[in-house]
Amino acid sequence: MPNQSFAEKLKKYADVIVQVGLNLQPGQKLMIRAAGAIESTAPVVRAVTRSAYQAGARYVDVIWNDQELSIARLENAPDDSLEEVPDYLFQGMEEHVANGGAALTIMASNPDAMAGQDQQKMALIRKVQSQKSEKYGSYISGMKTNWCGVGAASPGWAAKVYPGQDSDTAVEKLWESIFKFTRLDLDDPVQAWKEHVATLVKRKKHLNNKQYSALRLTAPGTDLTVGLAKNHIFMGGSVETPNGISFVPNMPTEEVFTTPNAHEVNGTVSASLPLNFNGMVLENLKFTFKDGVITDFSADTGAELFEKILDMDLGARRLGEIALVPNSSPISQSGTLFYNTLYDENASNHLAIGRAYATAVEGGVEMSAEEKEAAGINHSLIHIDFMIGSDKMDVDGILPDGTVEPVMRAGEWAF
């Protein structure tokens, strides 16, 4: 983007978020959740708010979540107060999406902000917040309204991604990456997004026509067979709400994903990238699955916290998503580890433990809880992605008659 000021780039970013990511409709309300340092997310919040009103938004509301405030609570609040969260906040979020409001999350968290904090306290707060936001989460995972997640550069995040750089240079480089991965370096970002989504649609159609009964993933440290839910639907790129609004939930996005059968996952899998979770970086995650359940887990860092998350509910030890991303994706080819799931998951095949997307199974949204359980559509308070792909991973599709076909070879599409 030659000769463009940061303000001009930020305006283009906001416009693409509103017009493509959210596809905000005239008269629709928008809720923005800003996670990270307020001074880092504020420029994006303001730019998106202006763009949203210009697109016809009726009202824009903002919820701020500054990591320093969370740290102040962990270090100073009474222990017996950590289970207290304001009901009005979660009730308001639920009411907003239930009434058809759009939702945007802006992420600018420092991956190391919570290092050294009490992991038991962090796990407790996470559990309570997950319980309170369950109904809101069901609207989001059910794609019942248009929503989107995007990034914003912050000094803490940039310092982690570009160590050794001075703060201003690191932040500038991180912004340039964010702009590039959302296709703002192209002459017509909106058209570029339409073409990119069309490519993902072709991938989805091919996989949906196959209706594999399982996928087998093999790589160093990984030999995992993931059963797929019957009548599963591969999704990715754009999604459509029940009332016909087409939107792109993640910007950037390079994945196609579907819902596993949570009872039919067996083998071992090793993460290929670290996981930034709750302000901590978990290194070298390894899982063993037996009949869908995680029976063994290890990590070099953050294991205590993650074990507590795995014990949050019955579904936390089962899979809720499998996603395929070619190693040739722009984020992977950048050679940069972003320590942020929104970006790292679009550089690598990945899995998610916890809540599944019922929308990724034909008729799944209308199923009762018992029918979802029988279909293998996992239920949990959590949904945590971890990256497993690399240029050394092969993926095979297993047809219902047992025939095995190549889906990916050395991290690239085989069809």
C-alpha positions as CSV (number, residue, x, y, z in Angstrom):
1,M,0.0,0.0,0.0
2,P,2.4,2.7,-1.2
3,N,2.1,6.2,0.1
4,Q,-0.8,5.4,2.3
5,S,-0.9,6.7,5.8
6,F,-1.8,4.5,8.8
7,A,-5.1,6.3,9.1
8,E,-5.9,5.5,5.5
9,K,-5.0,1.8,6.0
10,L,-7.0,1.7,9.2
11,K,-10.1,3.0,7.4
12,K,-9.7,0.3,4.6
13,Y,-9.4,-2.3,7.4
14,A,-12.5,-1.1,9.1
15,D,-14.5,-1.0,5.9
16,V,-13.5,-4.5,4.9
17,I,-14.4,-5.7,8.4
18,V,-17.8,-4.0,8.2
19,Q,-18.6,-4.8,4.6
20,V,-17.1,-8.3,4.2
21,G,-16.4,-9.7,7.6
22,L,-19.7,-8.7,9.3
23,N,-21.6,-7.7,6.1
24,L,-23.4,-5.3,8.5
25,Q,-27.0,-4.6,7.4
26,P,-28.7,-1.2,7.4
27,G,-30.6,-0.7,10.6
28,Q,-28.6,-3.5,12.4
29,K,-27.0,-3.0,15.8
30,L,-23.4,-3.9,16.4
31,M,-21.7,-5.0,19.6
32,I,-17.9,-4.7,19.7
33,R,-15.8,-6.6,22.2
34,A,-12.3,-5.3,22.5
35,A,-9.8,-7.7,24.2
36,G,-6.3,-6.5,25.0
37,A,-4.8,-3.1,25.9
38,I,-7.5,-0.4,25.5
39,E,-5.0,2.0,23.9
40,S,-4.2,-0.6,21.2
41,T,-7.8,-1.6,20.4
42,A,-9.2,1.9,20.5
43,P,-8.1,3.0,17.0
44,V,-9.8,0.0,15.5
45,V,-12.9,0.3,17.6
46,R,-13.3,4.0,16.5
47,A,-12.6,3.3,12.9
48,V,-15.1,0.3,12.8
49,T,-17.7,2.4,14.7
50,R,-17.5,5.2,12.1
51,S,-17.6,2.7,9.2
52,A,-20.5,0.8,10.8
53,Y,-22.6,4.0,11.1
54,Q,-21.7,4.9,7.5
55,A,-23.0,1.5,6.5
56,G,-26.3,2.2,8.2
57,A,-25.8,0.8,11.7
58,R,-28.6,1.8,14.1
59,Y,-26.4,1.6,17.2
60,V,-22.8,0.5,18.1
61,D,-22.0,-0.6,21.6
62,V,-18.5,-1.4,23.0
63,I,-17.3,-3.7,25.7
64,W,-13.7,-3.2,26.8
65,N,-11.5,-5.9,28.4
66,D,-8.1,-4.7,29.3
67,Q,-5.6,-7.3,30.5
68,E,-4.1,-5.0,33.1
69,L,-7.5,-4.9,34.8
70,S,-7.6,-8.7,34.8
71,I,-4.1,-8.8,36.4
72,A,-5.1,-6.3,39.0
73,R,-8.0,-8.5,40.0
74,L,-5.9,-11.7,40.1
75,E,-3.3,-10.1,42.3
76,N,-5.5,-8.1,44.6
77,A,-9.1,-9.2,44.7
78,P,-10.4,-11.4,47.6
79,D,-10.2,-15.1,46.6
80,D,-13.8,-15.6,47.5
81,S,-14.8,-13.0,45.0
82,L,-13.4,-14.6,41.9
83,E,-16.6,-16.5,41.0
84,E,-18.5,-13.2,40.9
85,V,-19.2,-11.8,37.4
86,P,-22.0,-9.4,36.5
87,D,-25.0,-11.1,35.2
88,Y,-26.2,-8.0,33.4
89,L,-23.1,-8.1,31.1
90,F,-23.8,-11.6,29.8
91,Q,-27.6,-11.1,29.7
92,G,-27.0,-8.0,27.6
93,M,-24.7,-9.9,25.2
94,E,-27.3,-12.7,24.8
95,E,-30.1,-10.2,24.3
96,H,-28.1,-8.4,21.6
97,V,-27.5,-11.5,19.4
98,A,-31.0,-12.9,20.1
99,N,-32.4,-9.7,18.7
100,G,-30.3,-10.1,15.5
101,G,-27.5,-7.8,16.4
102,A,-24.0,-8.3,14.9
103,A,-21.0,-9.0,17.0
104,L,-17.3,-8.2,16.5
105,T,-14.3,-9.2,18.6
106,I,-11.1,-7.3,18.3
107,M,-8.0,-9.2,19.7
108,A,-4.8,-7.4,20.8
109,S,-3.8,-9.5,23.8
110,N,-0.2,-9.8,25.0
111,P,0.6,-13.6,24.9
112,D,2.8,-13.3,28.0
113,A,0.6,-11.0,30.1
114,M,-0.6,-13.7,32.4
115,A,2.7,-15.6,32.8
116,G,3.4,-16.1,36.5
117,Q,-0.3,-15.6,37.6
118,D,-2.0,-18.1,39.7
119,Q,-3.3,-20.8,37.3
120,Q,-6.0,-22.1,39.7
121,K,-7.5,-18.6,39.9
122,M,-7.3,-18.2,36.2
123,A,-9.0,-21.5,35.6
124,L,-11.8,-20.6,38.0
125,I,-12.5,-17.3,36.4
126,R,-12.5,-18.9,33.0
127,K,-14.9,-21.5,34.1
128,V,-17.4,-19.0,35.6
129,Q,-17.2,-16.8,32.5
130,S,-17.7,-19.8,30.2
131,Q,-20.8,-20.8,32.2
132,K,-22.3,-17.3,32.1
133,S,-21.7,-16.9,28.4
134,E,-23.0,-20.3,27.3
135,K,-26.2,-19.0,25.8
136,Y,-24.4,-16.2,24.0
137,G,-21.8,-18.8,22.7
138,S,-24.6,-21.0,21.4
139,Y,-25.8,-18.1,19.2
140,I,-22.3,-17.5,17.9
141,S,-21.4,-21.2,17.3
142,G,-24.8,-21.7,15.8
143,M,-24.2,-18.9,13.3
144,K,-27.5,-17.4,14.2
145,T,-26.2,-13.9,13.6
146,N,-23.4,-12.3,11.7
147,W,-20.1,-12.0,13.7
148,C,-16.4,-11.7,13.1
149,G,-13.1,-11.9,14.9
150,V,-10.1,-9.6,13.9
151,G,-6.8,-8.5,15.3
152,A,-5.2,-5.2,16.4
153,A,-1.5,-4.8,17.0
154,S,-0.3,-4.0,20.5
155,P,3.2,-3.5,21.9
156,G,3.1,-6.6,24.1
157,W,1.9,-8.8,21.2
158,A,4.3,-7.3,18.7
159,A,7.3,-7.7,21.1
160,K,6.5,-11.5,21.3
161,V,6.1,-11.9,17.5
162,Y,9.2,-9.7,16.7
163,P,11.7,-10.1,19.5
164,G,14.7,-7.8,19.4
165,Q,12.9,-5.1,17.5
166,D,12.3,-1.7,19.1
167,S,8.6,-1.3,20.1
168,D,7.5,1.1,17.4
169,T,9.1,-1.0,14.7
170,A,7.6,-4.2,16.0
171,V,4.1,-2.7,16.2
172,E,4.5,-1.3,12.7
173,K,5.5,-4.8,11.3
174,L,2.6,-6.5,13.1
175,W,0.2,-4.0,11.6
176,E,1.6,-4.6,8.1
177,S,1.1,-8.3,8.6
178,I,-2.5,-7.8,9.8
179,F,-3.3,-5.6,6.8
180,K,-1.6,-8.0,4.3
181,F,-3.5,-11.1,5.6
182,T,-6.8,-9.3,5.3
183,R,-5.9,-8.6,1.6
184,L,-5.6,-4.8,2.1
185,D,-2.4,-4.7,0.1
186,L,-4.4,-5.5,-3.1
187,D,-6.1,-2.9,-5.3
188,D,-9.7,-4.1,-4.5
189,P,-9.7,-5.9,-1.1
190,V,-13.5,-6.6,-1.3
191,Q,-13.2,-8.3,-4.7
192,A,-10.1,-10.2,-3.5
193,W,-12.1,-11.5,-0.6
194,K,-14.9,-12.6,-2.9
195,E,-12.4,-14.6,-5.0
196,H,-10.8,-16.1,-2.0
197,V,-14.1,-17.2,-0.5
198,A,-15.0,-18.8,-3.9
199,T,-11.8,-20.9,-3.8
200,L,-12.7,-22.1,-0.3
201,V,-16.2,-23.0,-1.6
202,K,-14.7,-25.3,-4.2
203,R,-12.8,-27.1,-1.5
204,K,-15.8,-27.5,0.6
205,K,-18.0,-28.8,-2.2
206,H,-15.4,-31.5,-3.1
207,L,-15.1,-32.7,0.5
208,N,-18.8,-32.6,1.1
209,N,-19.5,-34.7,-2.0
210,K,-17.1,-37.3,-0.6
211,Q,-18.7,-37.7,2.8
212,Y,-15.7,-39.5,4.3
213,S,-16.4,-41.5,7.4
214,A,-13.1,-40.5,8.9
215,L,-9.9,-38.6,8.2
216,R,-6.5,-40.0,9.2
217,L,-3.7,-37.6,10.0
218,T,-0.1,-38.6,10.0
219,A,3.1,-36.6,10.8
220,P,6.0,-36.8,13.1
221,G,4.4,-37.4,16.6
222,T,0.9,-37.7,15.1
223,D,-1.1,-40.7,14.0
224,L,-4.7,-39.8,14.6
225,T,-7.9,-41.1,13.1
226,V,-10.8,-38.7,13.4
227,G,-14.3,-40.1,12.7
228,L,-16.6,-37.6,11.0
229,A,-20.2,-37.0,12.0
230,K,-22.7,-38.6,9.7
231,N,-24.0,-36.0,7.1
232,H,-21.2,-33.6,8.2
233,I,-20.8,-30.3,6.3
234,F,-17.4,-28.8,5.6
235,M,-17.6,-25.1,6.1
236,G,-15.2,-22.2,5.6
237,G,-14.8,-18.8,4.2
238,S,-18.3,-17.3,4.3
239,V,-21.3,-18.5,6.4
240,E,-25.0,-17.6,6.1
241,T,-27.3,-16.8,9.0
242,P,-30.8,-18.3,9.0
243,N,-32.2,-15.0,7.7
244,G,-29.7,-15.0,4.7
245,I,-26.9,-12.7,5.8
246,S,-23.6,-14.0,4.3
247,F,-20.6,-13.1,6.5
248,V,-16.9,-14.2,7.1
249,P,-16.5,-15.1,10.8
250,N,-12.7,-14.8,10.9
251,M,-10.4,-12.3,9.1
252,P,-8.0,-13.7,8.1
253,T,-9.3,-17.2,7.2
254,E,-7.7,-20.0,5.1
255,E,-9.5,-23.0,6.6
256,V,-12.3,-25.4,5.7
257,F,-13.6,-27.2,8.8
258,T,-16.2,-29.6,10.0
259,T,-17.6,-31.5,13.0
260,P,-16.0,-34.7,14.1
261,N,-17.9,-37.6,15.6
262,A,-16.8,-36.9,19.2
263,H,-17.0,-40.7,20.1
264,E,-14.7,-41.9,17.2
265,V,-11.3,-40.3,17.7
266,N,-8.3,-42.6,18.3
267,G,-4.6,-42.2,18.3
268,T,-2.0,-39.6,19.2
269,V,-1.4,-36.0,18.1
270,S,1.3,-33.5,18.7
271,A,0.8,-29.8,18.3
272,S,3.0,-28.2,15.6
273,L,2.8,-24.7,17.1
274,P,2.6,-23.3,20.6
275,L,-0.8,-22.3,21.8
276,N,-1.5,-18.9,23.3
277,F,-4.3,-19.5,25.9
278,N,-5.5,-17.1,28.6
279,G,-2.4,-15.0,28.3
280,M,0.0,-17.9,28.6
281,V,1.9,-19.8,26.0
282,L,1.7,-23.6,26.0
283,E,4.6,-25.4,24.4
284,N,4.7,-28.9,22.9
285,L,1.2,-30.1,23.6
286,K,0.6,-33.8,23.1
287,F,-2.7,-35.7,23.3
288,T,-3.8,-39.3,23.3
289,F,-7.4,-40.1,22.4
290,K,-9.3,-43.4,23.0
291,D,-12.8,-43.7,21.8
292,G,-13.0,-39.9,21.5
293,V,-11.8,-39.1,25.0
294,I,-8.4,-37.5,25.8
295,T,-6.8,-40.1,28.0
296,D,-3.4,-38.5,28.3
297,F,-2.1,-34.9,27.9
298,S,1.3,-33.2,28.3
299,A,2.8,-29.8,27.7
300,D,6.2,-28.3,28.5
301,T,4.5,-25.1,29.9
302,G,1.0,-24.3,31.1
303,A,0.1,-27.9,31.7
304,E,-1.5,-27.3,35.1
305,L,-3.8,-24.7,33.7
306,F,-4.8,-26.7,30.7
307,E,-5.5,-29.8,32.8
308,K,-8.0,-27.8,34.8
309,I,-9.6,-26.7,31.5
310,L,-9.8,-30.3,30.3
311,D,-11.7,-31.1,33.5
312,M,-14.2,-28.3,33.1
313,D,-17.0,-30.5,31.8
314,L,-17.5,-33.9,30.2
315,G,-17.2,-32.4,26.7
316,A,-13.8,-30.7,27.3
317,R,-11.9,-33.9,26.7
318,R,-13.5,-34.5,23.3
319,L,-13.1,-32.9,19.9
320,G,-15.4,-30.3,18.5
321,E,-13.7,-29.4,15.2
322,I,-11.2,-30.5,12.6
323,A,-9.9,-28.0,10.1
324,L,-7.7,-28.3,7.1
325,V,-5.4,-25.5,6.0
326,P,-2.7,-25.9,3.3
327,N,0.9,-25.2,4.3
328,S,1.0,-22.7,1.4
329,S,-1.4,-20.3,3.1
330,P,0.0,-16.8,3.3
331,I,0.3,-16.9,7.1
332,S,2.3,-20.1,7.0
333,Q,4.5,-18.8,4.2
334,S,5.3,-15.7,6.2
335,G,7.4,-18.0,8.5
336,T,6.1,-16.1,11.5
337,L,4.6,-17.5,14.6
338,F,1.9,-15.0,15.8
339,Y,1.1,-16.5,19.2
340,N,-2.6,-15.7,18.5
341,T,-5.0,-18.5,17.5
342,L,-6.8,-16.3,14.9
343,Y,-3.6,-16.1,12.9
344,D,-1.8,-19.3,13.8
345,E,-4.8,-21.5,13.1
346,N,-4.9,-20.2,9.5
347,A,-1.3,-21.3,9.0
348,S,-1.9,-24.9,9.9
349,N,-4.3,-27.9,10.1
350,H,-5.9,-27.7,13.5
351,L,-8.2,-29.4,16.0
352,A,-10.4,-27.9,18.7
353,I,-11.4,-29.5,21.9
354,G,-14.8,-28.7,23.3
355,R,-18.0,-27.3,21.7
356,A,-18.8,-28.5,18.2
357,Y,-20.5,-26.5,15.5
358,A,-23.9,-28.0,15.1
359,T,-24.3,-26.1,11.9
360,A,-21.6,-28.3,10.4
361,V,-23.9,-31.3,10.5
362,E,-27.0,-31.5,8.3
363,G,-30.0,-30.7,10.6
364,G,-27.7,-30.4,13.6
365,V,-29.1,-27.1,14.8
366,E,-32.6,-28.5,15.1
367,M,-31.5,-31.7,17.0
368,S,-32.3,-32.2,20.6
369,A,-29.4,-32.6,23.1
370,E,-29.9,-36.3,23.0
371,E,-29.9,-36.4,19.2
372,K,-26.7,-34.3,19.1
373,E,-25.0,-36.7,21.6
374,A,-26.0,-39.7,19.5
375,A,-24.7,-38.0,16.4
376,G,-21.3,-37.2,18.0
377,I,-21.9,-33.4,18.1
378,N,-19.9,-32.5,21.2
379,H,-21.2,-30.1,23.8
380,S,-18.9,-28.1,26.1
381,L,-18.5,-24.7,27.7
382,I,-15.1,-24.4,25.9
383,H,-13.8,-24.4,22.3
384,I,-10.0,-24.2,22.1
385,D,-8.1,-24.6,18.8
386,F,-4.6,-26.0,18.7
387,M,-2.4,-26.3,15.6
388,I,-1.2,-29.7,14.3
389,G,-0.4,-29.2,10.6
390,S,3.0,-28.8,8.9
391,D,4.7,-29.5,5.5
392,K,5.2,-33.1,6.9
393,M,1.6,-33.9,7.4
394,D,-0.5,-36.3,5.2
395,V,-4.2,-36.5,5.5
396,D,-6.2,-39.4,4.1
397,G,-10.0,-39.6,3.6
398,I,-11.6,-43.0,4.5
399,L,-14.8,-43.7,2.6
400,P,-17.7,-45.6,4.2
401,D,-16.7,-48.7,2.2
402,G,-13.1,-48.5,3.7
403,T,-11.5,-47.1,0.6
404,V,-8.7,-44.7,1.4
405,E,-8.0,-41.6,-0.7
406,P,-5.3,-38.8,-0.4
407,V,-6.7,-35.5,0.8
408,M,-3.4,-33.7,1.6
409,R,0.2,-34.6,1.0
410,A,3.1,-32.9,2.6
411,G,0.7,-30.2,3.9
412,E,-0.9,-29.4,0.5
413,W,-4.2,-30.3,-1.1
414,A,-4.0,-33.6,-3.0
415,F,-7.0,-32.9,-5.2
